Amino acid sequence: MNTYIILSRFSPEAFDHPKHFLELADQVSKKIKEECPNVK
């Protein structure tokens, strides 16, 4: 099975609190699952 890594860059001002990063990660995960349902 292939492994893919998503590299992203964010400015320090993008998140006031670490919780915001977790929220963004959840949004990205949901979007990937919607567009690529066979990806695990």
ZIHU-V751956 format. One record per backbone hydrogen bond with DSSP energy under -1.0 kcal/mol. NH is the residue of the N-H (numbers start at 0). CO is the residue of the C=O. E is the energy in kcal/mol with one decimal. If there is no record, write none. Layout:
[[NH;CO;E] [NH;CO;E]]
This chain:
[[13;10;-1.9] [19;16;-1.8] [21;17;-1.6] [22;18;-2.0] [23;19;-2.1] [24;20;-2.5] [25;21;-2.0] [26;22;-2.0] [27;23;-2.5] [28;24;-2.4] [29;25;-2.4] [30;26;-2.2] [31;27;-2.4] [32;28;-2.2] [33;29;-1.9] [34;30;-2.4] [35;31;-2.6] [38;35;-1.8]]
